[in-house]
């Protein structure tokens, strides 16, 4: 840096720097850390290196008392509080104090900078009585990241607390229902308890599935299984799934469908998930006795599904971030309602994966909200093939080392009209399979001694035909687990807890040879 631009000619003539001063200034000028030399009496900046000028957005206010002139902007403590004249860093350094990583804020027209200051008073050199050297580091970016991390950590803590709350809530009625079943003296009471357990287990399953789905989507692990599907099928499933929640809230649902069917090239399960999440969200944020509207219509090359409610609405400042992870709208009393705050995030990600979009609208608190999903539709609707109603009497083998799982699944299969055998480990399962010749085998992959993958390989070798359907039962749902299951001969991959409707659907599709 040219020193002619740093000091007036009069000052240069009056205080010609000696060799030590020149060496010091040269060293400071080459430092990447902003540094200044300050006259202790007047507070005048005698020298500022290039890094200091750059930090100040062009030039330091040379000649102006450091921090005591408006040209310096506003300097405050790290918390943003004013600093008295006697406590200003330059004054403290002039008195002989040494500063190490002293934090403050420097507010300039270009913005607020967070600085860490270090410095001290130099011994006399030549004509100078000993100037103050002040170095600082701009930590604004670090403070911003720190604030983001602190906010993320707070949101994580809030999420974990909400997760614990959401998982404990359904556990209570499930436990109560178990106690009721043990004492029930009538079929009606037992049926009510069973329905209660089923409802809350489904709720817990949805929570866990949402968590896992979000993790898979963010890691790019979800692959859509697209097919030509009629949109009404997804609408019907979503309505059926959320109807108990709306009924409990005495909410009215109005559905409007176009006269002509709308077909998509989409993953039916994921479209159902999109619509179920939107209807669940509407029911959660709509008061008891409220109204929800679901409207399906063609929209150019897209199919548009709108879910509208007359619930608590969304403040304008929340609309932009409504699809962010863990985002929740508070009720009129400032309380966040139930849910994990990931449902709408999943809706957005899944819609985008299909080449579609989702938008949110609201006129403000207390005036309801509307979410519109747009998904690409096929040029013309094609009716999907009707599902088979055939439910053959099948021979089914259930293999799991958890006795409660085998017993409960076996009971359910018998009620569905199947002939059932049970096994708790792999070697016994192989022997039973050779004698029983099952049409369908539910096989836990986490068996002791010989795992389910090895059992599946040996079953395929022993049974010697492909008519036996192998279903993997597992708590693992990542794509590489599904791939491994396919490689060893499994036909299906069911994640625990298995929805009874999925089992019924599988039985409906099975037509074992030789079975009427």
DAMOUR-V620949 format. One record per pair of residues at least 6 apart in sequence whose C-alpha atoms are under 8 Angstrom apart, sorted by the first residue. I is the first residue (numbers start at 1). J is the second residue. D is the distance in Angstrom with one decimal. If there is no record, write none. Layout:
i->I j->J d->D
i->I j->J d->D
This chain:
i->1 j->29 d->7.0
i->1 j->49 d->7.2
i->1 j->50 d->6.6
i->6 j->46 d->7.3
i->6 j->47 d->6.3
i->6 j->48 d->7.5
i->6 j->62 d->7.1
i->7 j->46 d->6.8
i->7 j->47 d->7.6
i->15 j->127 d->6.5
i->15 j->128 d->7.8
i->17 j->126 d->7.2
i->17 j->127 d->8.0
i->18 j->125 d->7.7
i->18 j->126 d->6.2
i->20 j->125 d->7.0
i->21 j->125 d->6.8
i->21 j->126 d->7.9
i->25 j->47 d->7.7
i->25 j->49 d->7.9
i->28 j->35 d->6.5
i->28 j->49 d->6.2
i->29 j->48 d->7.7
i->29 j->49 d->4.5
i->29 j->50 d->6.1
i->29 j->51 d->7.7
i->30 j->49 d->7.7
i->30 j->50 d->7.9
i->31 j->49 d->7.8
i->31 j->51 d->7.4
i->32 j->51 d->5.8
i->33 j->51 d->6.0
i->33 j->52 d->7.5
i->33 j->135 d->6.8
i->33 j->136 d->6.8
i->33 j->137 d->6.6
i->34 j->48 d->7.8
i->34 j->49 d->6.4
i->34 j->50 d->7.3
i->34 j->51 d->4.5
i->34 j->52 d->4.0
i->34 j->53 d->7.7
i->34 j->55 d->7.1
i->34 j->135 d->5.6
i->34 j->136 d->5.6
i->34 j->137 d->6.8
i->35 j->48 d->6.0
i->35 j->49 d->5.8
i->35 j->51 d->7.3
i->35 j->52 d->5.8
i->35 j->133 d->7.1
i->35 j->134 d->5.6
i->35 j->135 d->4.2
i->35 j->136 d->6.5
i->36 j->45 d->6.9
i->36 j->46 d->7.5
i->36 j->47 d->5.5
i->36 j->48 d->4.4
i->36 j->49 d->6.5
i->36 j->52 d->7.3
i->36 j->133 d->5.7
i->36 j->134 d->5.2
i->36 j->135 d->6.5
i->37 j->45 d->6.0
i->37 j->46 d->5.5
i->37 j->47 d->5.0
i->37 j->48 d->6.5
i->37 j->131 d->6.3
i->37 j->132 d->5.6
i->37 j->133 d->4.7
i->37 j->134 d->6.5
i->38 j->44 d->5.6
i->38 j->45 d->4.5
i->38 j->46 d->5.5
i->38 j->47 d->7.1
i->38 j->66 d->7.6
i->38 j->90 d->7.7
i->38 j->131 d->5.7
i->38 j->132 d->5.0
i->38 j->133 d->6.4
i->38 j->134 d->7.6
i->39 j->45 d->6.3
i->39 j->46 d->6.4
i->39 j->131 d->5.3
i->39 j->132 d->6.5
i->40 j->90 d->7.5
i->40 j->91 d->7.3
i->40 j->93 d->8.0
i->40 j->94 d->5.0
i->40 j->130 d->7.7
i->40 j->131 d->5.9
i->40 j->132 d->6.1
i->41 j->94 d->7.5
i->42 j->65 d->6.4
i->43 j->64 d->7.7
i->43 j->65 d->4.6
i->43 j->66 d->5.3
i->43 j->90 d->7.0
i->43 j->91 d->7.8
i->44 j->62 d->7.1
i->44 j->63 d->5.2
i->44 j->64 d->5.7
i->44 j->65 d->4.5
i->44 j->66 d->6.0
i->45 j->61 d->7.8
i->45 j->62 d->5.3
i->45 j->63 d->5.7
i->45 j->64 d->6.8
i->45 j->65 d->6.8
i->45 j->66 d->6.5
i->46 j->62 d->7.0
i->46 j->63 d->7.3
i->47 j->62 d->7.7
i->48 j->60 d->7.0
i->52 j->59 d->7.8
i->52 j->60 d->7.0
i->53 j->59 d->4.4
i->53 j->60 d->5.2
i->55 j->138 d->7.7
i->56 j->108 d->7.9
i->57 j->110 d->7.3
i->61 j->71 d->6.2
i->61 j->72 d->6.6
i->64 j->71 d->7.1
i->64 j->72 d->7.9
i->66 j->72 d->7.0
i->66 j->90 d->7.1
i->67 j->73 d->7.7
i->67 j->74 d->7.6
i->67 j->75 d->6.7
i->67 j->88 d->7.6
i->68 j->85 d->7.8
i->72 j->108 d->7.5
i->73 j->106 d->7.2
i->73 j->107 d->5.7
i->73 j->108 d->5.2
i->73 j->109 d->7.5
i->74 j->106 d->5.9
i->74 j->107 d->5.0
i->74 j->108 d->6.9
i->75 j->82 d->7.3
i->75 j->83 d->7.3
i->75 j->104 d->7.2
i->75 j->105 d->5.7
i->75 j->106 d->4.6
i->75 j->107 d->6.2
i->76 j->82 d->4.8
i->76 j->83 d->5.6
i->76 j->104 d->5.8
i->76 j->105 d->5.2
i->76 j->106 d->6.6
i->77 j->83 d->6.4
i->77 j->103 d->6.9
i->77 j->104 d->4.4
i->77 j->105 d->5.9
i->78 j->103 d->5.5
i->78 j->104 d->4.1
i->78 j->105 d->5.4
i->78 j->114 d->7.3
i->79 j->104 d->7.6
i->79 j->105 d->7.9
i->80 j->104 d->7.8
i->80 j->105 d->6.6
i->85 j->91 d->7.4
i->86 j->92 d->7.1
i->89 j->99 d->7.9
i->90 j->132 d->7.4
i->90 j->134 d->7.8
i->92 j->98 d->7.9
i->93 j->99 d->7.4
i->93 j->119 d->7.0
i->93 j->120 d->5.4
i->93 j->121 d->5.9
i->93 j->132 d->6.4
i->94 j->120 d->7.8
i->94 j->121 d->6.2
i->94 j->131 d->7.9
i->94 j->132 d->6.3
i->96 j->120 d->6.8
i->96 j->121 d->5.8
i->97 j->120 d->6.4
i->97 j->121 d->7.6
i->98 j->118 d->7.5
i->98 j->119 d->5.9
i->98 j->120 d->4.7
i->98 j->121 d->7.5
i->99 j->117 d->7.0
i->99 j->118 d->4.9
i->99 j->119 d->5.4
i->99 j->120 d->6.6
i->100 j->117 d->6.6
i->100 j->118 d->4.5
i->100 j->119 d->6.9
i->101 j->116 d->4.9
i->101 j->117 d->5.1
i->101 j->118 d->5.4
i->102 j->115 d->8.0
i->102 j->116 d->5.3
i->102 j->117 d->4.8
i->102 j->118 d->6.4
i->103 j->114 d->7.2
i->103 j->115 d->5.6
i->103 j->116 d->4.5
i->103 j->117 d->6.3
i->104 j->114 d->6.0
i->104 j->115 d->5.5
i->104 j->116 d->6.7
i->104 j->117 d->7.8
i->105 j->112 d->6.7
i->105 j->113 d->5.7
i->105 j->114 d->4.7
i->105 j->115 d->6.1
i->106 j->112 d->5.7
i->106 j->113 d->5.0
i->106 j->114 d->6.3
i->106 j->115 d->7.1
i->107 j->113 d->6.1
i->113 j->138 d->6.5
i->113 j->139 d->7.5
i->113 j->140 d->5.5
i->114 j->138 d->5.8
i->114 j->139 d->5.4
i->114 j->140 d->4.7
i->114 j->143 d->7.4
i->115 j->136 d->6.2
i->115 j->137 d->5.4
i->115 j->138 d->4.7
i->115 j->139 d->5.6
i->115 j->140 d->7.2
i->116 j->136 d->5.3
i->116 j->137 d->5.2
i->116 j->138 d->6.7
i->116 j->139 d->6.9
i->117 j->134 d->7.0
i->117 j->135 d->5.8
i->117 j->136 d->4.3
i->117 j->137 d->6.7
i->118 j->134 d->6.1
i->118 j->135 d->5.4
i->118 j->136 d->6.2
i->119 j->132 d->7.4
i->119 j->133 d->5.5
i->119 j->134 d->4.5
i->119 j->135 d->5.9
i->120 j->132 d->5.9
i->120 j->133 d->5.8
i->120 j->134 d->6.8
i->121 j->130 d->6.5
i->121 j->131 d->6.0
i->121 j->132 d->4.4
i->121 j->133 d->6.2
i->122 j->130 d->5.1
i->122 j->131 d->5.5
i->122 j->132 d->5.9
i->122 j->133 d->6.9
i->123 j->129 d->7.3
i->123 j->130 d->4.8
i->123 j->131 d->7.5
i->124 j->130 d->3.9
i->124 j->131 d->7.3
i->155 j->326 d->7.4
i->159 j->326 d->6.9
i->159 j->340 d->6.6
i->162 j->338 d->7.9
i->162 j->339 d->7.4
i->162 j->340 d->6.3
i->163 j->340 d->6.4
i->166 j->338 d->7.2
i->166 j->339 d->6.8
i->166 j->340 d->7.7
i->167 j->204 d->6.3
i->170 j->200 d->5.1
i->170 j->201 d->7.1
i->170 j->203 d->7.4
i->170 j->204 d->6.9
i->171 j->200 d->7.5
i->173 j->196 d->7.0
i->173 j->197 d->6.9
i->173 j->200 d->7.4
i->174 j->196 d->7.1
i->174 j->197 d->5.0
i->174 j->200 d->6.9
i->174 j->201 d->7.7
i->177 j->193 d->4.8
i->177 j->194 d->7.0
i->177 j->196 d->6.9
i->177 j->197 d->6.3
i->178 j->193 d->7.5
i->180 j->189 d->7.8
i->180 j->190 d->7.2
i->180 j->193 d->6.6
i->181 j->189 d->7.9
i->181 j->190 d->5.6
i->181 j->193 d->6.6
i->181 j->194 d->7.9
i->184 j->190 d->5.8
i->205 j->497 d->7.4
i->207 j->340 d->7.9
i->210 j->342 d->7.2
i->210 j->343 d->7.0
i->210 j->346 d->7.5
i->211 j->342 d->7.6
i->213 j->222 d->7.7
i->213 j->346 d->7.7
i->214 j->342 d->7.7
i->214 j->346 d->6.3
i->216 j->222 d->5.7
i->216 j->478 d->7.6
i->217 j->349 d->7.5
i->221 j->478 d->7.4
i->221 j->479 d->6.5
i->222 j->479 d->7.5
i->224 j->266 d->7.6
i->224 j->267 d->5.6
i->224 j->270 d->7.9
i->225 j->266 d->7.3
i->225 j->267 d->5.0
i->225 j->268 d->8.0
i->226 j->265 d->5.8
i->226 j->266 d->4.4
i->226 j->267 d->4.3
i->226 j->268 d->7.4
i->227 j->264 d->7.8
i->227 j->265 d->5.2
i->227 j->266 d->5.5
i->227 j->267 d->6.3
i->227 j->268 d->7.6
i->228 j->263 d->6.6
i->228 j->264 d->5.7
i->228 j->265 d->4.6
i->228 j->266 d->6.6
i->228 j->382 d->7.9
i->228 j->384 d->7.6
i->229 j->263 d->5.5
i->229 j->264 d->5.4
i->229 j->265 d->6.4
i->229 j->266 d->6.8
i->229 j->268 d->6.6
i->229 j->384 d->6.4
i->230 j->261 d->6.8
i->230 j->262 d->5.8
i->230 j->263 d->4.3
i->230 j->264 d->6.3
i->230 j->381 d->7.5
i->230 j->382 d->7.6
i->230 j->383 d->6.9
i->230 j->384 d->6.6
i->231 j->261 d->7.5
i->231 j->262 d->5.7
i->231 j->263 d->5.7
i->231 j->264 d->6.6
i->232 j->261 d->7.3
i->232 j->262 d->7.4
i->234 j->268 d->6.5
i->234 j->269 d->7.7
i->234 j->271 d->6.2
i->234 j->272 d->4.6
i->234 j->275 d->7.5
i->235 j->272 d->6.8
i->235 j->275 d->6.8
i->237 j->272 d->6.5
i->238 j->272 d->5.7
i->238 j->273 d->7.4
i->238 j->275 d->5.8
i->238 j->276 d->4.5
i->238 j->279 d->7.5
i->239 j->276 d->7.2
i->239 j->279 d->7.6
i->241 j->276 d->7.0
i->242 j->276 d->6.7
i->242 j->279 d->6.7
i->242 j->280 d->6.2
i->245 j->280 d->7.8
i->245 j->283 d->7.1
i->246 j->252 d->7.3
i->246 j->253 d->7.9
i->246 j->283 d->6.0
i->249 j->283 d->7.8
i->249 j->287 d->7.5
i->249 j->288 d->4.8
i->249 j->289 d->6.4
i->250 j->288 d->5.8
i->250 j->289 d->4.8
i->250 j->290 d->7.4
i->251 j->283 d->7.6
i->251 j->287 d->7.9
i->251 j->288 d->6.2
i->251 j->289 d->4.6
i->251 j->290 d->4.9
i->251 j->291 d->5.6
i->251 j->292 d->7.2
i->252 j->289 d->7.0
i->252 j->290 d->6.4
i->252 j->291 d->4.8
i->252 j->292 d->6.1
i->253 j->291 d->6.1
i->253 j->292 d->4.8
i->253 j->293 d->5.7
i->253 j->294 d->7.4
i->254 j->291 d->7.8
i->254 j->292 d->6.3
i->254 j->293 d->4.8
i->254 j->294 d->6.2
i->255 j->293 d->6.0
i->255 j->294 d->4.8
i->255 j->295 d->5.9
i->256 j->293 d->7.9
i->256 j->294 d->6.3
i->256 j->295 d->4.7
i->256 j->296 d->6.2
i->257 j->295 d->6.2
i->257 j->296 d->5.1
i->257 j->297 d->6.8
i->258 j->296 d->6.5
i->258 j->297 d->5.8
i->258 j->298 d->7.9
i->260 j->381 d->7.8
i->261 j->381 d->5.8
i->261 j->382 d->7.9
i->261 j->383 d->7.8
i->262 j->298 d->7.5
i->262 j->303 d->7.2
i->262 j->377 d->7.0
i->262 j->378 d->7.7
i->262 j->380 d->7.6
i->262 j->381 d->5.4
i->263 j->377 d->5.9
i->263 j->378 d->5.6
i->263 j->380 d->7.1
i->263 j->381 d->4.9
i->263 j->382 d->6.5
i->264 j->375 d->7.7
i->264 j->376 d->6.7
i->264 j->377 d->4.6
i->264 j->378 d->5.3
i->265 j->376 d->7.7
i->265 j->377 d->6.8
i->265 j->378 d->6.6
i->266 j->354 d->6.8
i->270 j->350 d->7.0
i->271 j->350 d->7.9
i->273 j->347 d->7.7
i->274 j->346 d->7.5
i->274 j->347 d->5.0
i->274 j->350 d->7.1
i->274 j->351 d->7.5
i->277 j->343 d->5.8
i->277 j->344 d->7.1
i->277 j->347 d->7.0
i->278 j->307 d->6.7
i->278 j->343 d->7.8
i->278 j->344 d->7.3
i->278 j->347 d->7.7
i->278 j->371 d->7.4
i->279 j->307 d->6.8
i->281 j->343 d->7.7
i->282 j->292 d->7.0
i->282 j->307 d->7.4
i->282 j->308 d->7.3
i->282 j->309 d->6.1
i->282 j->311 d->7.5
i->283 j->292 d->7.5
i->284 j->337 d->7.5
i->284 j->338 d->7.4
i->285 j->311 d->5.5
i->285 j->312 d->6.0
i->285 j->313 d->7.9
i->285 j->337 d->7.5
i->286 j->309 d->6.7
i->286 j->310 d->6.4
i->286 j->311 d->3.8
i->286 j->312 d->6.3
i->286 j->368 d->7.9
i->287 j->311 d->6.0
i->287 j->312 d->7.6
i->290 j->309 d->7.7
i->290 j->310 d->6.4
i->290 j->311 d->7.0
i->291 j->309 d->5.8
i->291 j->310 d->5.9
i->291 j->311 d->8.0
i->292 j->307 d->7.2
i->292 j->308 d->5.7
i->292 j->309 d->4.4
i->292 j->310 d->6.9
i->293 j->306 d->7.8
i->293 j->307 d->5.7
i->293 j->308 d->5.1
i->293 j->309 d->6.2
i->294 j->305 d->7.1
i->294 j->306 d->5.7
i->294 j->307 d->4.6
i->294 j->308 d->6.5
i->295 j->305 d->5.7
i->295 j->306 d->5.1
i->295 j->307 d->6.6
i->296 j->303 d->7.3
i->296 j->304 d->5.8
i->296 j->305 d->4.6
i->296 j->306 d->6.5
i->297 j->303 d->6.0
i->297 j->304 d->5.4
i->297 j->305 d->6.6
i->298 j->304 d->6.0
i->299 j->374 d->8.0
i->301 j->376 d->6.0
i->301 j->377 d->6.0
i->301 j->378 d->7.8
i->301 j->379 d->7.6
i->302 j->374 d->5.8
i->302 j->375 d->5.2
i->302 j->376 d->4.3
i->302 j->377 d->5.0
i->303 j->374 d->5.5
i->303 j->375 d->5.3
i->303 j->376 d->6.2
i->303 j->377 d->5.6
i->304 j->372 d->6.5
i->304 j->373 d->5.6
i->304 j->374 d->4.5
i->304 j->375 d->6.6
i->305 j->372 d->5.6
i->305 j->373 d->5.2
i->305 j->374 d->6.5
i->306 j->370 d->6.7
i->306 j->371 d->5.6
i->306 j->372 d->4.3
i->306 j->373 d->6.4
i->307 j->370 d->5.6
i->307 j->371 d->5.3
i->307 j->372 d->6.5
i->308 j->368 d->7.4
i->308 j->369 d->5.8
i->308 j->370 d->4.1
i->308 j->371 d->6.5
i->309 j->368 d->5.3
i->309 j->369 d->5.7
i->309 j->370 d->6.5
i->310 j->366 d->7.6
i->310 j->367 d->6.1
i->310 j->368 d->4.0
i->310 j->369 d->6.8
i->311 j->366 d->6.3
i->311 j->367 d->6.6
i->311 j->368 d->4.3
i->311 j->369 d->6.9
i->312 j->331 d->6.5
i->312 j->332 d->7.5
i->312 j->365 d->5.6
i->312 j->366 d->4.3
i->312 j->367 d->6.3
i->312 j->368 d->5.5
i->312 j->369 d->7.8
i->313 j->362 d->5.9
i->313 j->363 d->7.2
i->313 j->364 d->5.5
i->313 j->365 d->4.5
i->313 j->366 d->5.1
i->313 j->367 d->5.1
i->313 j->368 d->4.0
i->313 j->369 d->5.0
i->314 j->329 d->6.7
i->314 j->362 d->5.7
i->314 j->363 d->7.4
i->314 j->364 d->5.2
i->314 j->365 d->5.4
i->314 j->366 d->8.0
i->314 j->368 d->7.3
i->314 j->369 d->6.6
i->315 j->362 d->7.6
i->315 j->363 d->7.8
i->315 j->364 d->4.8
i->315 j->365 d->5.5
i->316 j->362 d->7.6
i->316 j->363 d->7.7
i->316 j->364 d->6.2
i->318 j->329 d->7.6
i->319 j->360 d->7.0
i->319 j->361 d->7.5
i->319 j->362 d->7.8
i->321 j->327 d->7.1
i->322 j->328 d->7.2
i->322 j->344 d->7.5
i->322 j->360 d->8.0
i->323 j->344 d->5.3
i->323 j->345 d->4.8
i->323 j->348 d->6.9
i->324 j->342 d->7.8
i->324 j->344 d->7.8
i->324 j->345 d->5.9
i->325 j->341 d->6.2
i->325 j->342 d->5.4
i->325 j->345 d->5.8
i->326 j->340 d->6.2
i->326 j->341 d->3.9
i->326 j->342 d->5.4
i->327 j->341 d->5.1
i->327 j->342 d->7.4
i->328 j->336 d->6.3
i->328 j->337 d->7.6
i->328 j->341 d->5.5
i->329 j->336 d->6.1
i->329 j->337 d->7.4
i->330 j->336 d->4.2
i->330 j->337 d->6.4
i->331 j->337 d->6.9
i->332 j->365 d->8.0
i->347 j->358 d->7.6
i->348 j->357 d->6.6
i->348 j->358 d->5.9
i->351 j->357 d->5.3
i->351 j->358 d->6.8
i->351 j->373 d->7.2
i->351 j->374 d->7.6
i->351 j->375 d->6.8
i->354 j->375 d->6.7
i->354 j->376 d->7.5
i->355 j->375 d->6.7
i->355 j->376 d->6.7
i->356 j->373 d->7.3
i->356 j->374 d->5.3
i->356 j->375 d->4.4
i->356 j->376 d->6.3
i->357 j->373 d->5.8
i->357 j->374 d->5.4
i->357 j->375 d->6.9
i->358 j->371 d->6.8
i->358 j->372 d->5.5
i->358 j->373 d->4.4
i->358 j->374 d->6.3
i->359 j->371 d->5.7
i->359 j->372 d->5.4
i->359 j->373 d->6.7
i->360 j->369 d->7.3
i->360 j->370 d->5.8
i->360 j->371 d->4.6
i->360 j->372 d->6.6
i->361 j->369 d->5.6
i->361 j->370 d->5.1
i->361 j->371 d->6.4
i->362 j->368 d->6.2
i->362 j->369 d->4.4
i->362 j->370 d->6.4
i->363 j->369 d->7.3
i->388 j->508 d->6.2
i->388 j->509 d->6.3
i->389 j->508 d->5.9
i->389 j->509 d->8.0
i->390 j->508 d->5.2
i->390 j->509 d->7.0
i->390 j->510 d->7.8
i->390 j->511 d->7.5
i->391 j->507 d->5.8
i->391 j->508 d->4.5
i->391 j->509 d->7.4
i->391 j->510 d->7.2
i->391 j->511 d->7.7
i->392 j->417 d->8.0
i->392 j->507 d->7.1
i->392 j->508 d->7.2
i->392 j->510 d->6.9
i->392 j->511 d->6.2
i->392 j->512 d->7.3
i->392 j->515 d->6.7
i->392 j->516 d->6.5
i->393 j->417 d->5.7
i->393 j->418 d->5.1
i->393 j->419 d->7.1
i->393 j->515 d->7.0
i->393 j->516 d->7.5
i->394 j->417 d->7.5
i->394 j->418 d->4.9
i->394 j->419 d->6.1
i->394 j->438 d->7.5
i->394 j->439 d->6.1
i->394 j->440 d->7.2
i->394 j->507 d->7.9
i->394 j->512 d->7.1
i->394 j->515 d->7.6
i->395 j->418 d->6.0
i->395 j->419 d->4.7
i->395 j->420 d->5.9
i->395 j->421 d->8.0
i->395 j->436 d->7.7
i->395 j->437 d->7.6
i->395 j->438 d->4.7
i->395 j->439 d->5.3
i->395 j->440 d->6.5
i->396 j->413 d->8.0
i->396 j->418 d->6.6
i->396 j->419 d->6.0
i->396 j->420 d->4.8
i->396 j->421 d->6.4
i->396 j->438 d->5.3
i->396 j->439 d->6.1
i->396 j->440 d->4.8
i->396 j->441 d->5.6
i->396 j->442 d->7.6
i->397 j->420 d->5.8
i->397 j->421 d->4.8
i->397 j->422 d->5.8
i->397 j->423 d->7.5
i->397 j->433 d->7.4
i->397 j->438 d->6.2
i->397 j->440 d->6.4
i->397 j->441 d->4.7
i->397 j->442 d->6.3
i->398 j->406 d->6.0
i->398 j->409 d->7.5
i->398 j->410 d->6.8
i->398 j->420 d->7.4
i->398 j->421 d->6.3
i->398 j->422 d->4.9
i->398 j->423 d->6.2
i->398 j->441 d->5.9
i->398 j->442 d->4.8
i->398 j->443 d->6.2
i->399 j->406 d->6.6
i->399 j->422 d->6.0
i->399 j->423 d->4.7
i->399 j->424 d->5.5
i->399 j->425 d->6.7
i->399 j->426 d->7.6
i->399 j->429 d->6.6
i->399 j->441 d->7.6
i->399 j->442 d->6.1
i->399 j->443 d->4.8
i->399 j->444 d->6.0
i->400 j->406 d->5.8
i->400 j->423 d->6.6
i->400 j->424 d->5.0
i->400 j->425 d->6.7
i->400 j->443 d->6.4
i->400 j->444 d->5.1
i->400 j->447 d->6.7
i->401 j->423 d->7.7
i->401 j->424 d->4.4
i->401 j->425 d->6.0
i->401 j->444 d->7.7
i->401 j->447 d->6.1
i->401 j->448 d->7.5
i->402 j->424 d->7.2
i->403 j->424 d->7.2
i->406 j->422 d->6.4
i->406 j->423 d->7.6
i->406 j->424 d->7.8
i->407 j->422 d->7.7
i->410 j->420 d->6.2
i->410 j->421 d->7.5
i->410 j->422 d->7.2
i->413 j->419 d->7.7
i->413 j->420 d->7.1
i->414 j->420 d->6.5
i->416 j->504 d->7.6
i->421 j->432 d->7.9
i->422 j->429 d->8.0
i->423 j->429 d->5.4
i->423 j->432 d->7.9
i->425 j->447 d->6.2
i->425 j->448 d->6.8
i->425 j->449 d->8.0
i->425 j->450 d->7.7
i->426 j->447 d->6.9
i->426 j->448 d->7.9
i->426 j->449 d->7.8
i->426 j->450 d->5.9
i->426 j->451 d->7.1
i->426 j->452 d->7.1
i->426 j->455 d->5.8
i->427 j->450 d->7.7
i->427 j->455 d->7.8
i->430 j->455 d->7.3
i->430 j->458 d->7.6
i->430 j->459 d->6.5
i->433 j->459 d->7.6
i->433 j->463 d->7.8
i->434 j->462 d->7.2
i->434 j->463 d->6.7
i->437 j->463 d->7.6
i->438 j->468 d->6.5
i->439 j->467 d->6.8
i->439 j->468 d->4.6
i->439 j->469 d->6.2
i->439 j->512 d->6.3
i->440 j->468 d->5.5
i->440 j->469 d->4.7
i->440 j->470 d->6.1
i->440 j->471 d->7.6
i->441 j->468 d->7.4
i->441 j->469 d->6.2
i->441 j->470 d->5.0
i->441 j->471 d->6.0
i->442 j->470 d->6.3
i->442 j->471 d->4.8
i->442 j->472 d->6.2
i->442 j->473 d->6.4
i->443 j->452 d->6.3
i->443 j->456 d->8.0
i->443 j->470 d->7.2
i->443 j->471 d->6.0
i->443 j->472 d->5.1
i->443 j->473 d->5.5
i->444 j->452 d->5.7
i->444 j->472 d->5.9
i->444 j->473 d->4.5
i->444 j->474 d->5.9
i->445 j->451 d->5.6
i->445 j->452 d->3.7
i->445 j->453 d->5.9
i->445 j->472 d->6.4
i->445 j->473 d->6.3
i->445 j->474 d->6.0
i->446 j->452 d->6.0
i->446 j->474 d->7.2
i->452 j->472 d->7.8
i->453 j->485 d->6.8
i->453 j->488 d->6.3
i->454 j->488 d->7.7
i->456 j->470 d->7.6
i->456 j->488 d->6.3
i->456 j->489 d->6.3
i->456 j->490 d->6.9
i->457 j->488 d->5.5
i->457 j->489 d->6.5
i->460 j->466 d->7.7
i->460 j->489 d->6.9
i->467 j->512 d->7.2
i->467 j->513 d->7.8
i->469 j->490 d->7.5
i->469 j->491 d->6.1
i->470 j->489 d->7.3
i->470 j->490 d->4.9
i->470 j->491 d->5.3
i->470 j->492 d->6.6
i->471 j->490 d->5.8
i->471 j->491 d->5.9
i->471 j->492 d->4.7
i->471 j->493 d->5.8
i->471 j->494 d->6.8
i->472 j->485 d->7.0
i->472 j->490 d->6.3
i->472 j->491 d->7.9
i->472 j->492 d->6.1
i->472 j->493 d->4.8
i->472 j->494 d->5.9
i->473 j->493 d->6.5
i->473 j->494 d->5.2
i->473 j->495 d->6.0
i->473 j->496 d->6.5
i->474 j->493 d->7.7
i->474 j->494 d->6.5
i->474 j->495 d->5.1
i->474 j->496 d->5.7
i->475 j->495 d->5.4
i->475 j->496 d->5.2
i->475 j->497 d->7.9
i->476 j->495 d->6.7
i->477 j->495 d->6.3
i->482 j->493 d->6.3
i->485 j->493 d->7.2
i->486 j->492 d->7.8
